[in-house]
Amino acid sequence: MIYRMFKTLREKDIQLDPQTVNGFHLFATIVILTIFVLVVGLVYWNILPPRKDLYNELWGPAHLLVNGMSPYDTASLNPSLPAAWLPMSIGFFAPMGWLGEQAALYFWFVFSLIVTGLIVMIVQAEYRPAHLTILTALFAFVFPPTVYHLLLGQFSLITTLCAVGAAYLIVRDRHWAGAFLLALGLSKPHLMTITMLGLSVWHFEGRGVRSMLAFWARIVIASFVLCLPLFVAYPNWMPDAFASMTSNAPWAFPTLLKFFTLNFGNLGMAVWGIVVIAVVTVSLLIWRQLVPITATYWSLGLALLISPYLGSWDFVTLLPIIIFTFMQSDWRRKMLVIFFYLTAWYGMAFVQALEESHNHYFWWVPVWFLVVLALVYPWKRDPSSTGLPAD
């Protein structure tokens, strides 16, 4: 009976207008991503480790700030590491300081899950068939750097969403809103280097020096506004911030710089310098060939190749270009993306299972994804169809 009913409906060949179809796909996307958020939340809810990065970097400083103390003098909270995130994050998320430590942990976990879902939804653009959304959600939520990020209470997903959202806003001439998102994302500036360079060049080539200077000025003003809670609650916070940010001990980062210097000594610095020049050159070519939104996806990934300071959880900035390449590809290329993703997933799991596993063993992850995605990406596609939002 049910089979005959569905068969009859299919045979009627019901014609729906594009707006209705897009609305249905958007609704299905929201439902699917909500299910992922709930399932992942339930799986990890009772095993969230306390007093990790969120405690050291954000909740602790915010808690001190709302109580009239220096946000960067966290010694009284006995953190495992001094605070190093830039003050825009503390200013924006200062209300978290009124929450208890455990409540803040759960809030940030749920908030990060929602941010992950938003990244998937935005990057998919108008391509939202339900079966593809399930695959892209799997890419995002089971990505080992995402899992590590969620358990640590890190900030890199916020930076990713801010960069993607800012690109969408700026191309629609909503420059101030974009500036505020970029200012917040710059709480982790090493993840934004190529994005900021590309947007600066885009402003310069599109509307000249004045446009580029105005772009910078808006970000400076937005950063100052985000820092206002610090100036109001504890005006003398900057000396403590400088001391805190410069007191973190160096460790073996999963960066190309660390890989080259460990294996080639002083010559490694020269090799890394060549990589930086090559990455910047490629980035400029991408920003001249693609629309800003697509170029931003690539820029978030390329920044990982030249940053001297990284954690493997920062590799979540690869998610936009992984998802976008998958959505823009035909099925043959989609299968290649899935294969390359699963190969990398196995490789990360293998490294993690090693008895002497360390974060710097993951240096190859951004190299792997950027190389294979560059080979798979449909570069001949019309740039006008690379994910601009519909008006």
C-alpha positions in Angstrom: 0.0 0.0 0.0 2.7 2.5 1.0 4.9 1.4 -1.9 2.0 2.0 -4.3 1.4 5.5 -2.8 5.0 6.6 -3.3 5.1 5.1 -6.7 2.0 7.1 -7.7 3.4 10.3 -6.4 6.7 9.7 -8.3 4.8 9.0 -11.5 2.9 12.2 -11.2 6.1 14.1 -11.9 5.3 17.0 -9.5 7.0 20.2 -10.7 8.2 22.5 -7.9 9.7 25.9 -8.4 13.4 26.4 -7.5 12.6 28.5 -4.4 10.5 25.6 -2.9 13.2 23.1 -3.7 15.9 25.3 -2.1 13.6 25.8 0.9 13.2 22.1 1.3 16.9 21.4 1.0 17.6 24.1 3.6 15.1 22.6 6.0 16.5 19.1 5.4 20.1 20.5 6.0 19.0 22.1 9.3 17.3 18.9 10.5 20.3 16.7 9.5 22.9 19.0 11.2 20.7 19.3 14.3 20.7 15.5 14.6 24.5 15.5 14.3 24.8 18.1 17.0 22.6 16.2 19.3 24.2 12.8 18.7 27.8 14.1 19.0 26.8 16.1 22.1 25.3 13.0 23.7 28.4 10.9 22.9 30.9 13.3 24.4 28.8 15.0 27.1 30.0 12.9 30.0 33.6 12.7 29.0 34.5 16.4 28.5 37.8 16.9 30.2 37.8 19.8 32.7 40.4 22.6 32.9 41.7 22.4 29.3 42.2 25.3 26.9 38.8 26.9 27.5 39.7 27.1 31.2 43.1 28.5 30.6 42.4 30.8 27.7 38.8 32.1 27.9 36.7 31.2 30.9 39.5 31.9 33.4 40.3 35.4 32.0 36.5 36.2 31.5 35.8 35.1 35.1 38.6 37.3 36.4 37.4 40.2 34.2 33.8 40.2 35.4 35.1 40.2 39.0 37.2 43.3 38.4 40.6 41.5 38.2 43.3 41.4 35.4 42.1 38.9 32.8 45.6 37.9 31.8 46.9 37.4 35.4 45.4 33.9 35.8 47.9 32.5 38.3 45.2 32.6 41.0 43.3 30.0 39.0 46.2 27.6 38.7 46.0 27.2 35.0 48.2 24.6 33.2 49.1 27.3 30.6 49.0 31.2 30.6 46.4 32.9 28.5 47.5 33.5 25.0 44.4 34.2 22.9 44.1 37.9 21.8 41.8 40.1 23.9 39.0 40.4 21.3 37.8 36.9 22.3 37.8 37.7 26.0 35.9 40.9 25.4 33.3 39.3 23.2 32.8 36.3 25.4 33.2 38.1 28.7 29.6 37.2 29.8 30.9 33.6 30.1 32.7 34.7 33.2 29.4 34.9 35.1 28.9 31.2 34.5 30.3 28.5 36.7 33.3 26.6 35.4 31.3 23.5 34.6 28.4 25.4 33.0 30.9 27.3 30.8 32.4 24.1 29.7 29.1 22.7 28.6 28.0 26.0 27.0 31.2 26.2 24.9 30.9 22.5 23.9 27.4 23.0 22.6 28.3 26.4 21.0 31.2 24.8 19.2 28.9 22.0 17.9 26.5 24.6 16.5 29.4 26.5 14.9 30.5 23.3 13.2 27.0 22.8 11.8 26.9 26.4 10.6 30.2 26.0 8.8 28.8 23.0 6.9 25.6 24.8 6.1 27.3 28.0 4.8 30.0 26.3 2.8 27.5 24.1 1.0 25.9 27.3 -0.3 23.0 26.4 -2.6 24.0 22.8 -3.0 22.1 21.1 -0.2 20.7 17.7 -1.2 20.1 15.7 2.0 22.4 12.8 1.1 25.3 15.2 0.4 24.6 17.0 3.7 25.0 13.8 5.6 28.4 13.2 4.0 29.7 16.7 4.6 28.4 16.6 8.1 30.4 13.4 8.6 33.5 15.1 7.2 33.1 17.9 9.7 32.0 16.1 12.9 34.2 13.0 12.8 37.3 14.9 11.5 40.0 14.0 14.2 41.0 17.7 14.6 37.4 18.6 15.2 37.1 16.0 17.9 40.3 17.2 19.5 39.1 20.8 19.2 35.8 20.0 20.9 37.4 18.1 23.8 40.0 20.9 24.4 37.5 23.7 24.2 39.5 25.5 21.5 38.7 28.6 19.4 39.7 27.7 15.8 36.2 26.7 14.7 35.1 30.2 15.7 37.9 31.7 13.6 36.9 29.5 10.7 33.2 30.6 10.9 34.2 34.3 11.3 36.4 34.2 8.2 33.8 32.4 6.1 31.0 34.7 7.4 33.1 37.8 6.8 33.8 36.9 3.2 30.0 36.5 2.6 29.3 39.9 4.2 32.1 41.8 2.5 31.1 40.8 -1.0 27.6 42.1 -0.2 29.1 45.4 0.9 28.3 44.8 4.6 31.8 45.9 5.5 31.3 46.8 9.1 29.7 43.5 10.0 32.5 41.7 8.1 35.1 43.8 10.0 33.7 42.7 13.4 33.7 39.0 12.4 37.3 39.4 11.1 38.3 41.2 14.4 36.9 38.3 16.4 38.5 35.7 14.2 41.9 37.5 14.6 41.9 36.3 18.2 43.9 33.5 16.5 45.8 35.6 14.0 48.1 32.9 12.7 45.1 31.2 11.2 44.1 34.3 9.3 47.3 35.5 7.7 46.5 34.4 4.1 42.8 35.5 4.4 43.8 39.0 5.6 46.4 39.3 2.8 43.9 38.1 0.2 41.2 40.5 1.3 43.6 43.4 1.4 44.7 42.6 -2.2 41.1 42.2 -3.2 40.2 45.7 -1.8 43.3 47.2 -3.4 42.8 45.8 -6.8 39.0 46.5 -6.8 38.8 50.0 -5.4 42.4 51.2 -4.8 44.5 52.1 -1.8 41.7 54.0 0.0 39.5 51.0 0.0 42.3 48.8 1.5 43.1 51.4 4.2 39.4 51.7 5.0 39.3 47.9 5.3 42.2 47.9 7.8 40.7 50.8 9.7 37.4 49.1 10.2 39.1 46.0 11.6 41.2 48.1 14.0 38.1 49.9 15.2 36.1 46.7 15.5 39.0 45.1 17.5 39.1 48.1 19.9 35.3 47.9 20.4 35.6 44.2 21.2 38.3 45.0 23.7 36.2 47.7 25.5 35.0 45.3 28.3 38.7 44.8 29.2 39.4 48.6 29.3 36.2 49.2 31.4 36.6 46.4 33.9 40.4 46.5 34.3 42.1 49.4 32.4 45.7 48.2 33.0 45.3 44.8 31.4 47.8 45.3 28.6 51.1 44.7 30.6 49.7 41.4 31.9 48.6 40.4 28.4 52.0 41.0 27.0 53.6 39.0 29.9 51.2 36.2 29.6 51.4 35.9 25.8 55.2 35.8 25.9 55.6 33.3 28.7 54.3 30.2 26.9 57.1 27.7 26.6 57.8 26.6 23.0 56.9 23.0 22.1 57.0 20.8 19.1 54.3 22.3 16.9 52.9 20.3 13.9 54.2 22.9 11.5 56.4 22.7 8.4 58.8 25.0 10.1 59.3 22.6 13.0 59.5 19.6 10.6 62.1 21.3 8.4 64.3 22.5 11.4 64.1 19.1 13.1 65.2 17.3 10.0 67.5 19.8 8.3 68.7 22.1 11.1 69.5 25.7 10.0 68.9 24.8 6.4 65.3 24.0 7.3 64.7 27.7 7.9 65.7 28.5 4.4 63.5 25.7 3.0 60.6 27.0 5.1 61.2 30.5 3.7 60.9 29.1 0.2 57.6 27.4 1.1 56.3 30.7 2.6 57.2 32.6 -0.7 55.5 29.9 -2.8 52.4 29.8 -0.6 52.0 33.5 -0.7 52.5 33.5 -4.5 49.9 30.8 -5.0 47.5 32.6 -2.7 47.7 35.8 -4.6 47.0 33.9 -7.9 44.0 32.2 -6.2 42.6 35.6 -5.0 42.9 36.9 -8.6 41.2 33.9 -10.2 38.4 33.1 -7.8 35.7 35.0 -6.0 36.5 36.1 -2.4 34.4 33.5 -0.8 36.1 30.6 -2.5 39.5 32.2 -2.1 38.8 32.4 1.6 38.2 28.7 1.8 41.6 28.1 0.2 43.3 30.8 2.3 42.2 29.2 5.6 43.9 26.0 4.5 47.0 27.6 3.0 47.7 29.6 6.2 48.4 26.2 8.0 51.5 25.7 5.7 53.3 28.9 6.8 52.2 29.4 10.4 55.1 28.9 12.8 52.6 28.3 15.6 49.9 25.6 15.4 48.2 22.8 17.2 46.6 19.9 15.3 43.2 21.1 16.5 43.8 24.2 14.3 43.5 21.9 11.2 39.7 22.4 11.4 40.3 25.4 9.1 40.6 22.8 6.4 36.9 21.9 6.6 35.6 24.7 4.3 37.8 23.7 1.4 37.2 20.0 1.9 33.5 20.4 2.0 33.4 23.0 -0.9 35.6 20.8 -3.2 33.4 17.8 -2.5 30.2 19.8 -3.2 31.5 21.3 -6.4 32.8 18.1 -7.8 31.1 15.5 -10.0 30.6 12.0 -8.5 33.9 10.7 -9.8 35.8 13.5 -8.0 33.5 13.2 -5.0 34.6 9.6 -4.6 38.2 10.7 -4.8 37.6 13.2 -2.0 36.0 10.5 0.1 39.0 8.2 -0.5 41.5 10.8 0.3 39.6 11.9 3.4 39.4 8.3 4.7 43.1 7.7 4.0 44.0 10.8 6.0 41.5 9.8 8.8 43.2 6.4 9.0 46.6 8.0 9.0 45.7 10.4 11.9 44.2 7.5 13.9 47.3 5.4 13.3 49.6 8.3 14.5 47.4 8.9 17.5 47.6 5.2 18.5 51.4 5.2 18.5 53.0 4.7 21.9 55.1 7.8 21.5 52.5 9.9 19.6 52.9 13.6 19.8 51.2 16.6 18.2 54.0 17.5 15.9 53.6 14.1 14.1 50.5 15.5 12.4 52.4 18.1 10.3 51.5 16.2 7.1 47.7 16.7 7.5 47.3 20.1 5.8 50.0 19.2 3.2 48.0 16.1 2.3 44.7 17.7 2.0 45.8 20.8 0.1 47.8 18.8 -2.4 45.0 16.2 -3.1 42.2 18.8 -3.1 44.2 21.0 -5.5 44.4 18.0 -7.9 40.7 17.2 -7.4 39.3 20.7 -7.4 37.4 21.6 -10.7 39.5 24.6 -11.5 37.9 25.1 -14.9 34.5 25.8 -13.3 33.0 29.2 -14.0 34.0 31.4 -11.0 30.5 32.8 -10.9 29.3 29.4 -9.6 31.7 29.1 -6.8 29.4 29.5 -3.9 28.2 33.1 -3.9 25.0 33.4 -2.0 21.8 33.9 -4.0 20.3 37.4 -3.8 
